[in-house]
Amino acid sequence: MTTLSASQTRIPAEMFSRVAYQRERICIKRRGSRPVYLVSEDDLAMLQRLEERYWAEEGEKALAEFKNSGEKAVDWETLKAKLGL
C-alpha cells in the first residue's frame, strides 16, 4: 500500500478529521475516472477481515469440491517440475 502524507494531497484537512474522528466515508471523484474513497483505519481493518473471511470460505468450498470429485492430489515435487521450479 502506498502511503502519502496529508500535505502531499489537495484534500482539505477537515476531510481527514471527519474520516478519522467521525468515521465518515468520503467519495472523491475526478473527471471521468473511477471514484476513490477515504475511509477510517477501523473501516479498512473491517474490509480486510471480510475479504479474508470470504477467501477462507472460498478455499473451504474448493477443498470440499476437490474431495468430492474423487480426483487424486498432485504431489509437491510433480507440481514443481510441471511449473519448472
N, CA, C and O atoms as a Maestro MAE file, in Angstrom:
{
 s_m_m2io_version
 :::
 2.0.0
}

f_m_ct {
 s_m_title
 :::
 protein
 m_atom[340] {
  # First column is atom index #
  i_m_mmod_type
  r_m_x_coord
  r_m_y_coord
  r_m_z_coord
  i_m_residue_number
  s_m_chain_name
  s_m_pdb_residue_name
  s_m_pdb_atom_name
  i_m_atomic_number
  :::
  1 25 0.846 -1.159 0.000 1 A "MET " " N  " 7
  2 3 0.000 0.000 0.000 1 A "MET " " CA " 6
  3 2 0.898 1.230 0.000 1 A "MET " " C  " 6
  4 15 1.864 1.309 0.759 1 A "MET " " O  " 8
  5 25 0.569 2.179 -0.853 2 A "THR " " N  " 7
  6 3 1.286 3.442 -0.892 2 A "THR " " CA " 6
  7 2 0.743 4.361 0.189 2 A "THR " " C  " 6
  8 15 -0.467 4.425 0.405 2 A "THR " " O  " 8
  9 25 1.622 5.064 0.860 3 A "THR " " N  " 7
  10 3 1.215 5.994 1.914 3 A "THR " " CA " 6
  11 2 1.660 7.400 1.535 3 A "THR " " C  " 6
  12 15 2.811 7.621 1.160 3 A "THR " " O  " 8
  13 25 0.737 8.342 1.638 4 A "LEU " " N  " 7
  14 3 1.023 9.753 1.400 4 A "LEU " " CA " 6
  15 2 0.749 10.530 2.673 4 A "LEU " " C  " 6
  16 15 -0.119 10.153 3.461 4 A "LEU " " O  " 8
  17 25 1.479 11.603 2.875 5 A "SER " " N  " 7
  18 3 1.144 12.487 3.991 5 A "SER " " CA " 6
  19 2 0.014 13.394 3.531 5 A "SER " " C  " 6
  20 15 -0.144 13.637 2.334 5 A "SER " " O  " 8
  21 25 -0.762 13.890 4.467 6 A "ALA " " N  " 7
  22 3 -1.881 14.774 4.128 6 A "ALA " " CA " 6
  23 2 -1.390 15.985 3.345 6 A "ALA " " C  " 6
  24 15 -2.097 16.483 2.470 6 A "ALA " " O  " 8
  25 25 -0.197 16.457 3.647 7 A "SER " " N  " 7
  26 3 0.327 17.638 2.950 7 A "SER " " CA " 6
  27 2 0.649 17.360 1.483 7 A "SER " " C  " 6
  28 15 0.817 18.299 0.705 7 A "SER " " O  " 8
  29 25 0.738 16.095 1.093 8 A "GLN " " N  " 7
  30 3 1.009 15.740 -0.301 8 A "GLN " " CA " 6
  31 2 -0.268 15.707 -1.138 8 A "GLN " " C  " 6
  32 15 -0.202 15.499 -2.349 8 A "GLN " " O  " 8
  33 25 -1.401 15.905 -0.526 9 A "THR " " N  " 7
  34 3 -2.668 15.891 -1.245 9 A "THR " " CA " 6
  35 2 -3.278 17.280 -1.236 9 A "THR " " C  " 6
  36 15 -2.830 18.154 -0.494 9 A "THR " " O  " 8
  37 25 -4.291 17.485 -2.052 10 A "ARG " " N  " 7
  38 3 -5.015 18.755 -2.032 10 A "ARG " " CA " 6
  39 2 -6.340 18.604 -1.287 10 A "ARG " " C  " 6
  40 15 -7.219 19.458 -1.395 10 A "ARG " " O  " 8
  41 25 -6.473 17.540 -0.548 11 A "ILE " " N  " 7
  42 3 -7.704 17.291 0.200 11 A "ILE " " CA " 6
  43 2 -7.688 18.152 1.456 11 A "ILE " " C  " 6
  44 15 -6.711 18.141 2.205 11 A "ILE " " O  " 8
  45 25 -8.766 18.897 1.692 12 A "PRO " " N  " 7
  46 3 -8.791 19.758 2.887 12 A "PRO " " CA " 6
  47 2 -8.611 18.949 4.174 12 A "PRO " " C  " 6
  48 15 -9.135 17.842 4.300 12 A "PRO " " O  " 8
  49 25 -7.867 19.511 5.122 13 A "ALA " " N  " 7
  50 3 -7.588 18.846 6.395 13 A "ALA " " CA " 6
  51 2 -8.872 18.449 7.103 13 A "ALA " " C  " 6
  52 15 -8.913 17.428 7.789 13 A "ALA " " O  " 8
  53 25 -9.915 19.245 6.945 14 A "GLU " " N  " 7
  54 3 -11.208 18.949 7.579 14 A "GLU " " CA " 6
  55 2 -11.732 17.573 7.155 14 A "GLU " " C  " 6
  56 15 -12.335 16.863 7.960 14 A "GLU " " O  " 8
  57 25 -11.505 17.202 5.908 15 A "MET " " N  " 7
  58 3 -11.979 15.903 5.418 15 A "MET " " CA " 6
  59 2 -11.292 14.767 6.161 15 A "MET " " C  " 6
  60 15 -11.934 13.779 6.518 15 A "MET " " O  " 8
  61 25 -9.990 14.901 6.396 16 A "PHE " " N  " 7
  62 3 -9.265 13.866 7.124 16 A "PHE " " CA " 6
  63 2 -9.809 13.722 8.543 16 A "PHE " " C  " 6
  64 15 -9.955 12.612 9.055 16 A "PHE " " O  " 8
  65 25 -10.105 14.854 9.165 17 A "SER " " N  " 7
  66 3 -10.655 14.827 10.529 17 A "SER " " CA " 6
  67 2 -12.024 14.159 10.546 17 A "SER " " C  " 6
  68 15 -12.322 13.385 11.456 17 A "SER " " O  " 8
  69 25 -12.860 14.449 9.553 18 A "ARG " " N  " 7
  70 3 -14.191 13.840 9.506 18 A "ARG " " CA " 6
  71 2 -14.093 12.329 9.357 18 A "ARG " " C  " 6
  72 15 -14.878 11.588 9.949 18 A "ARG " " O  " 8
  73 25 -13.127 11.877 8.566 19 A "VAL " " N  " 7
  74 3 -12.933 10.428 8.393 19 A "VAL " " CA " 6
  75 2 -12.375 9.805 9.666 19 A "VAL " " C  " 6
  76 15 -12.875 8.781 10.133 19 A "VAL " " O  " 8
  77 25 -11.347 10.420 10.222 20 A "ALA " " N  " 7
  78 3 -10.657 9.840 11.376 20 A "ALA " " CA " 6
  79 2 -11.494 9.855 12.640 20 A "ALA " " C  " 6
  80 15 -11.493 8.880 13.392 20 A "ALA " " O  " 8
  81 25 -12.206 10.940 12.886 21 A "TYR " " N  " 7
  82 3 -12.887 11.083 14.175 21 A "TYR " " CA " 6
  83 2 -14.384 10.837 14.132 21 A "TYR " " C  " 6
  84 15 -14.972 10.424 15.132 21 A "TYR " " O  " 8
  85 25 -15.009 11.086 12.988 22 A "GLN " " N  " 7
  86 3 -16.448 10.884 12.881 22 A "GLN " " CA " 6
  87 2 -16.781 9.643 12.059 22 A "GLN " " C  " 6
  88 15 -17.947 9.307 11.851 22 A "GLN " " O  " 8
  89 25 -15.729 8.972 11.600 23 A "ARG " " N  " 7
  90 3 -15.861 7.757 10.785 23 A "ARG " " CA " 6
  91 2 -16.723 7.964 9.538 23 A "ARG " " C  " 6
  92 15 -17.388 7.044 9.062 23 A "ARG " " O  " 8
  93 25 -16.695 9.174 9.031 24 A "GLU " " N  " 7
  94 3 -17.408 9.470 7.787 24 A "GLU " " CA " 6
  95 2 -16.607 8.883 6.638 24 A "GLU " " C  " 6
  96 15 -15.379 8.829 6.694 24 A "GLU " " O  " 8
  97 25 -17.296 8.448 5.606 25 A "ARG " " N  " 7
  98 3 -16.627 7.949 4.402 25 A "ARG " " CA " 6
  99 2 -16.746 9.032 3.336 25 A "ARG " " C  " 6
  100 15 -17.831 9.564 3.103 25 A "ARG " " O  " 8
  101 25 -15.646 9.351 2.701 26 A "ILE " " N  " 7
  102 3 -15.601 10.441 1.739 26 A "ILE " " CA " 6
  103 2 -15.334 9.863 0.352 26 A "ILE " " C  " 6
  104 15 -14.372 9.119 0.160 26 A "ILE " " O  " 8
  105 25 -16.188 10.209 -0.615 27 A "CYS " " N  " 7
  106 3 -16.025 9.796 -2.010 27 A "CYS " " CA " 6
  107 2 -15.333 10.934 -2.760 27 A "CYS " " C  " 6
  108 15 -15.760 12.086 -2.683 27 A "CYS " " O  " 8
  109 25 -14.273 10.608 -3.479 28 A "ILE " " N  " 7
  110 3 -13.533 11.605 -4.250 28 A "ILE " " CA " 6
  111 2 -13.674 11.252 -5.725 28 A "ILE " " C  " 6
  112 15 -13.244 10.185 -6.162 28 A "ILE " " O  " 8
  113 25 -14.287 12.166 -6.493 29 A "LYS " " N  " 7
  114 3 -14.485 11.946 -7.933 29 A "LYS " " CA " 6
  115 2 -13.517 12.826 -8.710 29 A "LYS " " C  " 6
  116 15 -13.194 13.944 -8.306 29 A "LYS " " O  " 8
  117 25 -13.069 12.290 -9.830 30 A "ARG " " N  " 7
  118 3 -12.136 13.026 -10.663 30 A "ARG " " CA " 6
  119 2 -12.490 12.835 -12.122 30 A "ARG " " C  " 6
  120 15 -12.377 11.720 -12.630 30 A "ARG " " O  " 8
  121 25 -12.901 13.849 -12.797 31 A "ARG " " N  " 7
  122 3 -13.227 13.886 -14.230 31 A "ARG " " CA " 6
  123 2 -13.207 12.547 -14.965 31 A "ARG " " C  " 6
  124 15 -12.202 12.192 -15.581 31 A "ARG " " O  " 8
  125 25 -14.279 11.827 -14.904 32 A "GLY " " N  " 7
  126 3 -14.413 10.599 -15.670 32 A "GLY " " CA " 6
  127 2 -13.679 9.388 -15.116 32 A "GLY " " C  " 6
  128 15 -13.860 8.282 -15.624 32 A "GLY " " O  " 8
  129 25 -12.871 9.563 -14.107 33 A "SER " " N  " 7
  130 3 -12.166 8.425 -13.505 33 A "SER " " CA " 6
  131 2 -13.074 7.748 -12.484 33 A "SER " " C  " 6
  132 15 -14.051 8.335 -12.021 33 A "SER " " O  " 8
  133 25 -12.746 6.538 -12.150 34 A "ARG " " N  " 7
  134 3 -13.479 5.857 -11.093 34 A "ARG " " CA " 6
  135 2 -13.214 6.577 -9.778 34 A "ARG " " C  " 6
  136 15 -12.091 7.014 -9.527 34 A "ARG " " O  " 8
  137 25 -14.229 6.702 -8.942 35 A "PRO " " N  " 7
  138 3 -14.020 7.402 -7.678 35 A "PRO " " CA " 6
  139 2 -13.111 6.604 -6.740 35 A "PRO " " C  " 6
  140 15 -12.987 5.385 -6.856 35 A "PRO " " O  " 8
  141 25 -12.495 7.308 -5.829 36 A "VAL " " N  " 7
  142 3 -11.730 6.692 -4.748 36 A "VAL " " CA " 6
  143 2 -12.355 7.170 -3.442 36 A "VAL " " C  " 6
  144 15 -13.100 8.149 -3.417 36 A "VAL " " O  " 8
  145 25 -12.043 6.473 -2.370 37 A "TYR " " N  " 7
  146 3 -12.704 6.758 -1.105 37 A "TYR " " CA " 6
  147 2 -11.699 6.903 0.018 37 A "TYR " " C  " 6
  148 15 -10.690 6.199 0.064 37 A "TYR " " O  " 8
  149 25 -11.986 7.826 0.921 38 A "LEU " " N  " 7
  150 3 -11.250 7.927 2.177 38 A "LEU " " CA " 6
  151 2 -12.088 7.212 3.218 38 A "LEU " " C  " 6
  152 15 -13.264 7.526 3.405 38 A "LEU " " O  " 8
  153 25 -11.483 6.255 3.891 39 A "VAL " " N  " 7
  154 3 -12.189 5.525 4.950 39 A "VAL " " CA " 6
  155 2 -11.285 5.479 6.176 39 A "VAL " " C  " 6
  156 15 -10.066 5.611 6.069 39 A "VAL " " O  " 8
  157 25 -11.888 5.292 7.322 40 A "SER " " N  " 7
  158 3 -11.119 5.231 8.563 40 A "SER " " CA " 6
  159 2 -10.293 3.949 8.621 40 A "SER " " C  " 6
  160 15 -10.540 2.995 7.883 40 A "SER " " O  " 8
  161 25 -9.320 3.953 9.505 41 A "GLU " " N  " 7
  162 3 -8.491 2.768 9.713 41 A "GLU " " CA " 6
  163 2 -9.350 1.597 10.191 41 A "GLU " " C  " 6
  164 15 -9.113 0.450 9.811 41 A "GLU " " O  " 8
  165 25 -10.349 1.893 11.028 42 A "ASP " " N  " 7
  166 3 -11.259 0.836 11.505 42 A "ASP " " CA " 6
  167 2 -12.048 0.230 10.348 42 A "ASP " " C  " 6
  168 15 -12.218 -0.987 10.281 42 A "ASP " " O  " 8
  169 25 -12.534 1.085 9.429 43 A "ASP " " N  " 7
  170 3 -13.266 0.573 8.268 43 A "ASP " " CA " 6
  171 2 -12.361 -0.283 7.386 43 A "ASP " " C  " 6
  172 15 -12.779 -1.330 6.891 43 A "ASP " " O  " 8
  173 25 -11.131 0.163 7.191 44 A "LEU " " N  " 7
  174 3 -10.195 -0.608 6.377 44 A "LEU " " CA " 6
  175 2 -9.927 -1.967 7.012 44 A "LEU " " C  " 6
  176 15 -9.900 -2.981 6.313 44 A "LEU " " O  " 8
  177 25 -9.731 -2.000 8.323 45 A "ALA " " N  " 7
  178 3 -9.497 -3.266 9.016 45 A "ALA " " CA " 6
  179 2 -10.696 -4.194 8.871 45 A "ALA " " C  " 6
  180 15 -10.533 -5.399 8.677 45 A "ALA " " O  " 8
  181 25 -11.915 -3.627 8.964 46 A "MET " " N  " 7
  182 3 -13.122 -4.435 8.802 46 A "MET " " CA " 6
  183 2 -13.193 -5.009 7.381 46 A "MET " " C  " 6
  184 15 -13.512 -6.185 7.203 46 A "MET " " O  " 8
  185 25 -12.899 -4.186 6.380 47 A "LEU " " N  " 7
  186 3 -12.916 -4.667 4.994 47 A "LEU " " CA " 6
  187 2 -11.891 -5.774 4.778 47 A "LEU " " C  " 6
  188 15 -12.154 -6.744 4.067 47 A "LEU " " O  " 8
  189 25 -10.719 -5.624 5.396 48 A "GLN " " N  " 7
  190 3 -9.695 -6.663 5.265 48 A "GLN " " CA " 6
  191 2 -10.140 -7.960 5.926 48 A "GLN " " C  " 6
  192 15 -9.895 -9.041 5.390 48 A "GLN " " O  " 8
  193 25 -10.791 -7.868 7.080 49 A "ARG " " N  " 7
  194 3 -11.296 -9.084 7.745 49 A "ARG " " CA " 6
  195 2 -12.373 -9.750 6.885 49 A "ARG " " C  " 6
  196 15 -12.397 -10.974 6.756 49 A "ARG " " O  " 8
  197 25 -13.254 -8.950 6.301 50 A "LEU " " N  " 7
  198 3 -14.303 -9.507 5.431 50 A "LEU " " CA " 6
  199 2 -13.692 -10.205 4.219 50 A "LEU " " C  " 6
  200 15 -14.139 -11.280 3.819 50 A "LEU " " O  " 8
  201 25 -12.666 -9.582 3.641 51 A "GLU " " N  " 7
  202 3 -12.001 -10.178 2.488 51 A "GLU " " CA " 6
  203 2 -11.331 -11.501 2.872 51 A "GLU " " C  " 6
  204 15 -11.427 -12.486 2.140 51 A "GLU " " O  " 8
  205 25 -10.656 -11.515 4.013 52 A "GLU " " N  " 7
  206 3 -10.012 -12.753 4.479 52 A "GLU " " CA " 6
  207 2 -11.038 -13.850 4.727 52 A "GLU " " C  " 6
  208 15 -10.809 -15.006 4.373 52 A "GLU " " O  " 8
  209 25 -12.167 -13.496 5.331 53 A "ARG " " N  " 7
  210 3 -13.213 -14.488 5.587 53 A "ARG " " CA " 6
  211 2 -13.787 -15.011 4.274 53 A "ARG " " C  " 6
  212 15 -14.021 -16.210 4.124 53 A "ARG " " O  " 8
  213 25 -14.013 -14.102 3.324 54 A "TYR " " N  " 7
  214 3 -14.537 -14.515 2.018 54 A "TYR " " CA " 6
  215 2 -13.609 -15.544 1.367 54 A "TYR " " C  " 6
  216 15 -14.062 -16.595 0.914 54 A "TYR " " O  " 8
  217 25 -12.298 -15.233 1.324 55 A "TRP " " N  " 7
  218 3 -11.368 -16.150 0.665 55 A "TRP " " CA " 6
  219 2 -11.192 -17.452 1.438 55 A "TRP " " C  " 6
  220 15 -10.962 -18.498 0.830 55 A "TRP " " O  " 8
  221 25 -11.296 -17.411 2.762 56 A "ALA " " N  " 7
  222 3 -11.245 -18.649 3.553 56 A "ALA " " CA " 6
  223 2 -12.432 -19.531 3.212 56 A "ALA " " C  " 6
  224 15 -12.284 -20.744 3.060 56 A "ALA " " O  " 8
  225 25 -13.629 -18.920 3.089 57 A "GLU " " N  " 7
  226 3 -14.822 -19.693 2.734 57 A "GLU " " CA " 6
  227 2 -14.715 -20.247 1.323 57 A "GLU " " C  " 6
  228 15 -15.113 -21.385 1.072 57 A "GLU " " O  " 8
  229 25 -14.180 -19.452 0.398 58 A "GLU " " N  " 7
  230 3 -13.997 -19.936 -0.976 58 A "GLU " " CA " 6
  231 2 -13.004 -21.100 -1.006 58 A "GLU " " C  " 6
  232 15 -13.195 -22.063 -1.748 58 A "GLU " " O  " 8
  233 25 -11.949 -21.009 -0.200 59 A "GLY " " N  " 7
  234 3 -10.978 -22.098 -0.116 59 A "GLY " " CA " 6
  235 2 -11.599 -23.365 0.437 59 A "GLY " " C  " 6
  236 15 -11.323 -24.462 -0.049 59 A "GLY " " O  " 8
  237 25 -12.444 -23.217 1.460 60 A "GLU " " N  " 7
  238 3 -13.130 -24.380 2.033 60 A "GLU " " CA " 6
  239 2 -14.057 -25.019 1.000 60 A "GLU " " C  " 6
  240 15 -14.131 -26.244 0.901 60 A "GLU " " O  " 8
  241 25 -14.761 -24.189 0.231 61 A "LYS " " N  " 7
  242 3 -15.649 -24.722 -0.818 61 A "LYS " " CA " 6
  243 2 -14.846 -25.482 -1.873 61 A "LYS " " C  " 6
  244 15 -15.234 -26.568 -2.303 61 A "LYS " " O  " 8
  245 25 -13.721 -24.893 -2.283 62 A "ALA " " N  " 7
  246 3 -12.888 -25.536 -3.302 62 A "ALA " " CA " 6
  247 2 -12.322 -26.856 -2.786 62 A "ALA " " C  " 6
  248 15 -12.268 -27.839 -3.525 62 A "ALA " " O  " 8
  249 25 -11.902 -26.883 -1.525 63 A "LEU " " N  " 7
  250 3 -11.378 -28.118 -0.947 63 A "LEU " " CA " 6
  251 2 -12.461 -29.181 -0.872 63 A "LEU " " C  " 6
  252 15 -12.213 -30.342 -1.199 63 A "LEU " " O  " 8
  253 25 -13.658 -28.799 -0.447 64 A "ALA " " N  " 7
  254 3 -14.765 -29.761 -0.376 64 A "ALA " " CA " 6
  255 2 -15.105 -30.283 -1.766 64 A "ALA " " C  " 6
  256 15 -15.363 -31.473 -1.940 64 A "ALA " " O  " 8
  257 25 -15.103 -29.392 -2.757 65 A "GLU " " N  " 7
  258 3 -15.397 -29.800 -4.138 65 A "GLU " " CA " 6
  259 2 -14.338 -30.782 -4.630 65 A "GLU " " C  " 6
  260 15 -14.661 -31.774 -5.284 65 A "GLU " " O  " 8
  261 25 -13.057 -30.502 -4.310 66 A "PHE " " N  " 7
  262 3 -11.989 -31.403 -4.712 66 A "PHE " " CA " 6
  263 2 -12.144 -32.764 -4.048 66 A "PHE " " C  " 6
  264 15 -12.015 -33.798 -4.702 66 A "PHE " " O  " 8
  265 25 -12.422 -32.760 -2.747 67 A "LYS " " N  " 7
  266 3 -12.573 -34.030 -2.033 67 A "LYS " " CA " 6
  267 2 -13.736 -34.844 -2.589 67 A "LYS " " C  " 6
  268 15 -13.650 -36.069 -2.678 67 A "LYS " " O  " 8
  269 25 -14.814 -34.176 -2.961 68 A "ASN " " N  " 7
  270 3 -15.986 -34.867 -3.512 68 A "ASN " " CA " 6
  271 2 -15.777 -35.336 -4.943 68 A "ASN " " C  " 6
  272 15 -16.502 -36.207 -5.422 68 A "ASN " " O  " 8
  273 25 -14.787 -34.765 -5.633 69 A "SER " " N  " 7
  274 3 -14.570 -35.108 -7.039 69 A "SER " " CA " 6
  275 2 -13.909 -36.474 -7.206 69 A "SER " " C  " 6
  276 15 -14.024 -37.101 -8.259 69 A "SER " " O  " 8
  277 25 -13.217 -36.930 -6.163 70 A "GLY " " N  " 7
  278 3 -12.528 -38.205 -6.268 70 A "GLY " " CA " 6
  279 2 -11.191 -38.102 -6.979 70 A "GLY " " C  " 6
  280 15 -10.505 -39.110 -7.150 70 A "GLY " " O  " 8
  281 25 -10.808 -36.905 -7.396 71 A "GLU " " N  " 7
  282 3 -9.516 -36.735 -8.057 71 A "GLU " " CA " 6
  283 2 -8.387 -36.956 -7.060 71 A "GLU " " C  " 6
  284 15 -8.554 -36.797 -5.851 71 A "GLU " " O  " 8
  285 25 -7.237 -37.328 -7.605 72 A "LYS " " N  " 7
  286 3 -6.073 -37.561 -6.765 72 A "LYS " " CA " 6
  287 2 -5.232 -36.282 -6.723 72 A "LYS " " C  " 6
  288 15 -5.068 -35.604 -7.738 72 A "LYS " " O  " 8
  289 25 -4.707 -35.964 -5.553 73 A "ALA " " N  " 7
  290 3 -3.877 -34.772 -5.392 73 A "ALA " " CA " 6
  291 2 -2.546 -34.945 -6.105 73 A "ALA " " C  " 6
  292 15 -2.041 -36.061 -6.221 73 A "ALA " " O  " 8
  293 25 -1.983 -33.857 -6.579 74 A "VAL " " N  " 7
  294 3 -0.670 -33.855 -7.223 74 A "VAL " " CA " 6
  295 2 0.362 -33.585 -6.139 74 A "VAL " " C  " 6
  296 15 0.209 -32.644 -5.361 74 A "VAL " " O  " 8
  297 25 1.409 -34.399 -6.079 75 A "ASP " " N  " 7
  298 3 2.418 -34.185 -5.051 75 A "ASP " " CA " 6
  299 2 3.276 -32.968 -5.401 75 A "ASP " " C  " 6
  300 15 3.359 -32.554 -6.557 75 A "ASP " " O  " 8
  301 25 3.909 -32.411 -4.368 76 A "TRP " " N  " 7
  302 3 4.655 -31.171 -4.490 76 A "TRP " " CA " 6
  303 2 5.771 -31.257 -5.525 76 A "TRP " " C  " 6
  304 15 5.942 -30.329 -6.316 76 A "TRP " " O  " 8
  305 25 6.522 -32.331 -5.540 77 A "GLU " " N  " 7
  306 3 7.642 -32.468 -6.483 77 A "GLU " " CA " 6
  307 2 7.143 -32.487 -7.922 77 A "GLU " " C  " 6
  308 15 7.758 -31.881 -8.799 77 A "GLU " " O  " 8
  309 25 6.038 -33.174 -8.170 78 A "THR " " N  " 7
  310 3 5.467 -33.227 -9.518 78 A "THR " " CA " 6
  311 2 5.000 -31.840 -9.943 78 A "THR " " C  " 6
  312 15 5.208 -31.434 -11.086 78 A "THR " " O  " 8
  313 25 4.373 -31.120 -9.029 79 A "LEU " " N  " 7
  314 3 3.887 -29.775 -9.338 79 A "LEU " " CA " 6
  315 2 5.052 -28.836 -9.648 79 A "LEU " " C  " 6
  316 15 4.995 -28.073 -10.613 79 A "LEU " " O  " 8
  317 25 6.115 -28.891 -8.826 80 A "LYS " " N  " 7
  318 3 7.274 -28.042 -9.079 80 A "LYS " " CA " 6
  319 2 7.869 -28.349 -10.448 80 A "LYS " " C  " 6
  320 15 8.227 -27.430 -11.185 80 A "LYS " " O  " 8
  321 25 7.978 -29.624 -10.795 81 A "ALA " " N  " 7
  322 3 8.547 -29.983 -12.087 81 A "ALA " " CA " 6
  323 2 7.650 -29.469 -13.225 81 A "ALA " " C  " 6
  324 15 8.142 -28.957 -14.231 81 A "ALA " " O  " 8
  325 25 6.341 -29.613 -13.051 82 A "LYS " " N  " 7
  326 3 5.401 -29.150 -14.081 82 A "LYS " " CA " 6
  327 2 5.494 -27.643 -14.286 82 A "LYS " " C  " 6
  328 15 5.352 -27.152 -15.406 82 A "LYS " " O  " 8
  329 25 5.733 -26.911 -13.195 83 A "LEU " " N  " 7
  330 3 5.818 -25.454 -13.262 83 A "LEU " " CA " 6
  331 2 7.241 -24.961 -13.579 83 A "LEU " " C  " 6
  332 15 7.472 -23.761 -13.731 83 A "LEU " " O  " 8
  333 25 8.180 -25.901 -13.674 84 A "GLY " " N  " 7
  334 3 9.557 -25.543 -13.990 84 A "GLY " " CA " 6
  335 2 10.279 -24.847 -12.846 84 A "GLY " " C  " 6
  336 15 11.139 -23.996 -13.068 84 A "GLY " " O  " 8
  337 25 9.922 -25.216 -11.628 85 A "LEU " " N  " 7
  338 3 10.574 -24.593 -10.467 85 A "LEU " " CA " 6
  339 2 11.702 -25.445 -9.918 85 A "LEU " " C  " 6
  340 15 12.348 -25.060 -8.943 85 A "LEU " " O  " 8
  :::
 }
 m_bond[339] {
  # First column is bond index #
  i_m_from
  i_m_to
  i_m_order
  :::
  1 1 2 1
  2 2 3 1
  3 3 4 2
  4 3 5 1
  5 5 6 1
  6 6 7 1
  7 7 8 2
  8 7 9 1
  9 9 10 1
  10 10 11 1
  11 11 12 2
  12 11 13 1
  13 13 14 1
  14 14 15 1
  15 15 16 2
  16 15 17 1
  17 17 18 1
  18 18 19 1
  19 19 20 2
  20 19 21 1
  21 21 22 1
  22 22 23 1
  23 23 24 2
  24 23 25 1
  25 25 26 1
  26 26 27 1
  27 27 28 2
  28 27 29 1
  29 29 30 1
  30 30 31 1
  31 31 32 2
  32 31 33 1
  33 33 34 1
  34 34 35 1
  35 35 36 2
  36 35 37 1
  37 37 38 1
  38 38 39 1
  39 39 40 2
  40 39 41 1
  41 41 42 1
  42 42 43 1
  43 43 44 2
  44 43 45 1
  45 45 46 1
  46 46 47 1
  47 47 48 2
  48 47 49 1
  49 49 50 1
  50 50 51 1
  51 51 52 2
  52 51 53 1
  53 53 54 1
  54 54 55 1
  55 55 56 2
  56 55 57 1
  57 57 58 1
  58 58 59 1
  59 59 60 2
  60 59 61 1
  61 61 62 1
  62 62 63 1
  63 63 64 2
  64 63 65 1
  65 65 66 1
  66 66 67 1
  67 67 68 2
  68 67 69 1
  69 69 70 1
  70 70 71 1
  71 71 72 2
  72 71 73 1
  73 73 74 1
  74 74 75 1
  75 75 76 2
  76 75 77 1
  77 77 78 1
  78 78 79 1
  79 79 80 2
  80 79 81 1
  81 81 82 1
  82 82 83 1
  83 83 84 2
  84 83 85 1
  85 85 86 1
  86 86 87 1
  87 87 88 2
  88 87 89 1
  89 89 90 1
  90 90 91 1
  91 91 92 2
  92 91 93 1
  93 93 94 1
  94 94 95 1
  95 95 96 2
  96 95 97 1
  97 97 98 1
  98 98 99 1
  99 99 100 2
  100 99 101 1
  101 101 102 1
  102 102 103 1
  103 103 104 2
  104 103 105 1
  105 105 106 1
  106 106 107 1
  107 107 108 2
  108 107 109 1
  109 109 110 1
  110 110 111 1
  111 111 112 2
  112 111 113 1
  113 113 114 1
  114 114 115 1
  115 115 116 2
  116 115 117 1
  117 117 118 1
  118 118 119 1
  119 119 120 2
  120 119 121 1
  121 121 122 1
  122 122 123 1
  123 123 124 2
  124 123 125 1
  125 125 126 1
  126 126 127 1
  127 127 128 2
  128 127 129 1
  129 129 130 1
  130 130 131 1
  131 131 132 2
  132 131 133 1
  133 133 134 1
  134 134 135 1
  135 135 136 2
  136 135 137 1
  137 137 138 1
  138 138 139 1
  139 139 140 2
  140 139 141 1
  141 141 142 1
  142 142 143 1
  143 143 144 2
  144 143 145 1
  145 145 146 1
  146 146 147 1
  147 147 148 2
  148 147 149 1
  149 149 150 1
  150 150 151 1
  151 151 152 2
  152 151 153 1
  153 153 154 1
  154 154 155 1
  155 155 156 2
  156 155 157 1
  157 157 158 1
  158 158 159 1
  159 159 160 2
  160 159 161 1
  161 161 162 1
  162 162 163 1
  163 163 164 2
  164 163 165 1
  165 165 166 1
  166 166 167 1
  167 167 168 2
  168 167 169 1
  169 169 170 1
  170 170 171 1
  171 171 172 2
  172 171 173 1
  173 173 174 1
  174 174 175 1
  175 175 176 2
  176 175 177 1
  177 177 178 1
  178 178 179 1
  179 179 180 2
  180 179 181 1
  181 181 182 1
  182 182 183 1
  183 183 184 2
  184 183 185 1
  185 185 186 1
  186 186 187 1
  187 187 188 2
  188 187 189 1
  189 189 190 1
  190 190 191 1
  191 191 192 2
  192 191 193 1
  193 193 194 1
  194 194 195 1
  195 195 196 2
  196 195 197 1
  197 197 198 1
  198 198 199 1
  199 199 200 2
  200 199 201 1
  201 201 202 1
  202 202 203 1
  203 203 204 2
  204 203 205 1
  205 205 206 1
  206 206 207 1
  207 207 208 2
  208 207 209 1
  209 209 210 1
  210 210 211 1
  211 211 212 2
  212 211 213 1
  213 213 214 1
  214 214 215 1
  215 215 216 2
  216 215 217 1
  217 217 218 1
  218 218 219 1
  219 219 220 2
  220 219 221 1
  221 221 222 1
  222 222 223 1
  223 223 224 2
  224 223 225 1
  225 225 226 1
  226 226 227 1
  227 227 228 2
  228 227 229 1
  229 229 230 1
  230 230 231 1
  231 231 232 2
  232 231 233 1
  233 233 234 1
  234 234 235 1
  235 235 236 2
  236 235 237 1
  237 237 238 1
  238 238 239 1
  239 239 240 2
  240 239 241 1
  241 241 242 1
  242 242 243 1
  243 243 244 2
  244 243 245 1
  245 245 246 1
  246 246 247 1
  247 247 248 2
  248 247 249 1
  249 249 250 1
  250 250 251 1
  251 251 252 2
  252 251 253 1
  253 253 254 1
  254 254 255 1
  255 255 256 2
  256 255 257 1
  257 257 258 1
  258 258 259 1
  259 259 260 2
  260 259 261 1
  261 261 262 1
  262 262 263 1
  263 263 264 2
  264 263 265 1
  265 265 266 1
  266 266 267 1
  267 267 268 2
  268 267 269 1
  269 269 270 1
  270 270 271 1
  271 271 272 2
  272 271 273 1
  273 273 274 1
  274 274 275 1
  275 275 276 2
  276 275 277 1
  277 277 278 1
  278 278 279 1
  279 279 280 2
  280 279 281 1
  281 281 282 1
  282 282 283 1
  283 283 284 2
  284 283 285 1
  285 285 286 1
  286 286 287 1
  287 287 288 2
  288 287 289 1
  289 289 290 1
  290 290 291 1
  291 291 292 2
  292 291 293 1
  293 293 294 1
  294 294 295 1
  295 295 296 2
  296 295 297 1
  297 297 298 1
  298 298 299 1
  299 299 300 2
  300 299 301 1
  301 301 302 1
  302 302 303 1
  303 303 304 2
  304 303 305 1
  305 305 306 1
  306 306 307 1
  307 307 308 2
  308 307 309 1
  309 309 310 1
  310 310 311 1
  311 311 312 2
  312 311 313 1
  313 313 314 1
  314 314 315 1
  315 315 316 2
  316 315 317 1
  317 317 318 1
  318 318 319 1
  319 319 320 2
  320 319 321 1
  321 321 322 1
  322 322 323 1
  323 323 324 2
  324 323 325 1
  325 325 326 1
  326 326 327 1
  327 327 328 2
  328 327 329 1
  329 329 330 1
  330 330 331 1
  331 331 332 2
  332 331 333 1
  333 333 334 1
  334 334 335 1
  335 335 336 2
  336 335 337 1
  337 337 338 1
  338 338 339 1
  339 339 340 2
  :::
 }
}
